[in-house]
Amino acid sequence: MSQILYQFSEGTFQPIDWCDPSRQTTLVADSFRLEDGQVVALEKHLERFAHSVAAHTDVTPPRLDDFLASVRGVLPSHGSWFPRIEAVDTPGGASLRYRERPAPSWECEAVIARASSDPRRFPHIKGPDLEALMALRSEVSQQGAQEAIITSADGHLVEGAYSSLMVWLPGEPGPTVIPPSTPHLPGVTETVLREVAPAESVEVFEKDVLLSDLDGAEVWILSALHGIRVATRFVAGPELAQEEGRRALWQGLWRARATPVVSPDSPGITQERGNRLPG
C-alpha cells in the first residue's frame, strides 16, 4: 500500500522519510475509512485516539487539540482512503503524524483461524501492539485465512488481530459481543452497530463466548476499513453459518452513519490541503 507520511510541527504537516519505521515505536494509532470526504464515526475515532495519547504520551493538551483540528483540513475530499493518525516515540518526545494511504477494495467476507498466541501488551490501546498483531495475521495467512482470532487460555473469544467480533449465536434473537471484562480494544465499528441495533428492535448481548459455541453461529469481523465481513470458514474450527441478507442490511446501516469530515461552510478540504501539505 503506497503512502505518504507527514509530521505535525508548529501547526503544519511536513512530509518525512519513513523508510525505517523500526527506529521509532508507535505509541498510539487510529485509522478510519474515508470515502469521498465522508467517514463513519470520525469523532469516535478522534476521541479514542485523544484519550490514549493524553493517558500514555507526553503530548500536551494544546498540541493534541491543534493536531486533531488540523487533521480535518488535510483529509482528501475525493476517492477512497484509509488515513492513519499516530503518536510515535522520538528522542525529543512523542511526535504526532498523519499517514495518507489509499484504501484497498471493500471486502464482505473473510476466512478466519485461531491465533497461536496472544502477544498483546496493551490490549486497550491501539498502536503499540500493531506489529505483533500483524505477525499473527501473517501466520494464519499460511492457512488461507485473512484474520487471526485471539482467544483466552480457556478458549473464550477475545478479538481479531485487527478487528472486533460480533457473533449471532444459534437461537439468540440478537448478536453477542465480548464483554469489557475481557481485555480488548474498544471497537468503534462495534459501538456504531450497537447504536444502530435499537432502531432495528434488536438487542445486543454481552457475554463470554467459547470457540465451541460457534458451531452453527454467524461470526462478523468488524473494522473501520471494511465495516462488517462475515466469516465464511473457521480453519480447523467450528462450522459457521450465515443468514442471507443480514450482513448486507447491517453494512448499509453502518455506512449510512457516514458524515462529511468538514462542514459545508468550511473553506474546503482542497484549499486547506494546499495550505498545510507542502510538496
N, C-alpha and C positions, 0 to 999 in steps of 0.2 A: 504494500500500500504506500504510494508516494505521499509525502507530507512535507510541510514547512513548519519549522519551529521558531516561535518568537518569544523573546524575553521582555517582561514588563519592567520598565525603569523610568522613573520620573514622569509618569503619566502617559508614556508612549510604548508601543511594541516595536522591538528591533529584531530582525531575523538573525539567528545564530546558527553556528555549526553544531549538529547533534550526532556526528559520525561515531562518537564514542560514548554512548549513553551509560555504559557500565561505570564510568568515572563518577557519576553522581547518583545518589539514591532518591527514588521517588518517595516523598513523604505522604502526599495526598494527591488524588487524581479523580476526575469525574468526566464522563463523556455523555453525549446525547445526540440523537439523530436530528439533523436539520434538513427539512425538505422545503425548498423554495422559500426560505426565510421563516419557516414555522417549526416549532418544537413542541412536543408533548411534555408538559410539566417542567418547563425550564426553571421556574422559581424553585421547585423542589430539588432539582439538581444543584442549583447555586446555593441553596440553604444547606444541603448536606455537605457540600464542599466547604462552605464558610465555617460551619460548625467544627469540622475536623481540622481545618487549618488553624482556627482560633485555639483549639484544645491541644494541638500536637506540634505546633511550629512557633517560631519567634516572629512571625509576620505581625506587624502592628495593625490594629483595627482600621486606622485611616487608610493604610496602604492596601489592605484587603478590600475595603469598600470601594476604593478608587479602581482597583483591578476589576472587580465584578461589574461595576458600572461601565467601564471601558470595553469589556469583552463584548457587550451587546453591539457596540458600534463597529466591530471588526468581523462579525459573523457574515458570511456570504448571503446575499439575498436571492440567489438563484442556484438551482442544482441540488444534488444530494450529497450531504456532507456528514462526517462523524467527528466533529471537533472535540478536542480534549483540553481541559484546563488542569493545571498541575502546580504543585509546590514541590520543589526539589532541594535537596541539601547541597549547599555550595560553601566554599571556605568562608565567605562573608556572611553566612546565614542563609535562611531559606529564600529561594528565588521563585517568583511566580511566572508561569509560562502559559502560552496558548499554542496548541498544536493543531494545525489545519490539515485535515485528512479527508479525502473523498470517501463516501460511504460505499461499501460493497452492495451488490444486488440484494434485494429483500429475500429472505428465506422464511418458509412457513412450516418446515419440518426439520427434524434432527434425529439422528441416531445417538443414543446415549450409552455410557458404560460407567461402571463403578470405578472411582479413583482408587489407586493403590494405597494412598496415604492422605493425610490432612496436613499440608505444610504451612498453613496459615499461622502467622504470629500475631496479627492484628485483625481479628475477624469482624470488627465493627468499623474498620476504616478501609476505604477503597484507595489503593495506591501502593503501600509498601510490600504487599504480597503478590502484585500482579505478575512478576516474572516467574515466581514459583507456581502460580496457578496456570500460567501459560504452558509450563512444563507438563502439568497434568494433562492438559488438552493434547499436547504433542504425543504424550504417552498413549492415550486412548485412541488417537487417530490411527495408530498401528493396527487397531481392531476394527477400523472402519467407522468410528464414532466421531461426532462433531463436538460433543460436550462431555466433560467428566463430572460425575455426580459424587460429591463428598458425603461420606456417611460417618456416623459416630462409631466408636468401638463396638457397640452392641447392635449395630445395623440400622440405626434410625437415620432418616434423610436429614441433611443439613442444608446444602445449597449446591448449585452448579459452580464450576470453576469461575465462570464469568456470567452467572445468571442466578435468578431466584427460581423457586419451584412452586407450582400450584398444581394440586392433584384433585381430580374428580374421582373419588373412590366409589366402587360399586355400591349402589343402593343409597348413596348420600344425595340429598337434594341440592347441595351446593359444593363448591370447591373447598379444599383444605390447604392452609398454608402452614409453614413451620412456625411454631410459637417463639416469642422473643427469648424465652428461657434457654433455647438452643442458640448459642452464639453464632450469628451470621450477619451479613451486611444488610442493612435496611434498604430493600429494593424500591426504587422509585416507580418502576412499572407495576410492581405488585400493589403499591399504595394506590395508584390510579385505578387499577381494576377493582380494588376494594371499595373505592369511592363510587365506581360505576354500578356495583352489584345491587345496592338498594333500589335503584331506579328500575332494575330488571326483576325486582322481587326475589332476589337470590341472596341467601345467607352464606357468608364465608366463615368457615370453621378454622380455629387454631388448635392443632393438636399434633403430637408426635406421630410420625408415620414410619413404620418399618418397611424395609425392602420387600418383605413377604406380603405386605398389604397391597402392593402394586399389581398383583395378579388381577387382570381384568379392569384396571384403572386407566384413566386418561391422564397423561402427565404433560403439563405445559412447562416449557422452558422460557422464562421471562427475561427480557433485556431491553435496554433503551435502543439498541441497534435494530432489532427485528420485531420488537413488541412480543408477540406470542408465537413460539414454534411448538408444534405438537410433536411429542416423541413417538416415532413410528416403530422403534425397536429398542430394547434394552439388551445390549450384548451380554450373553451368558447370564441373563437375569429373567425376571418375570415376564409373562406375556401381557402386553399392553393392549388397550382398546381405544377406539375413537368414536365419538358421536358425530355423524355427518353434519356439517354446517356450524357447529358450536364454536370452533376456533375462529372461523371467518366472521361470525357475528361479533364476538368479543374483540377481535382485532379491529373491526370497524369502529366499535365504541371507544377503544383506546385511541385510535388515530383521530377521531372526532374531537378529542381534547387538545389538539394542537392549536397553538396561538402564535401570532407574529412575535418575533423577538424584539421588535421596536414598535412603538405606537404609530398610527397613521400620520400624526402631525409632527413626527420627528424629522430631522434633516435628511434622513435616508441612509441606509447602510452603505451604499456605493460611495457616497460622498465621504462618509466617516472613514471607510476603509482607505480611501485615498489620503486622508489626513493622517491616519495613525500607522498604516503599514507601509513603510518606505520600500523602495526597490521594485 
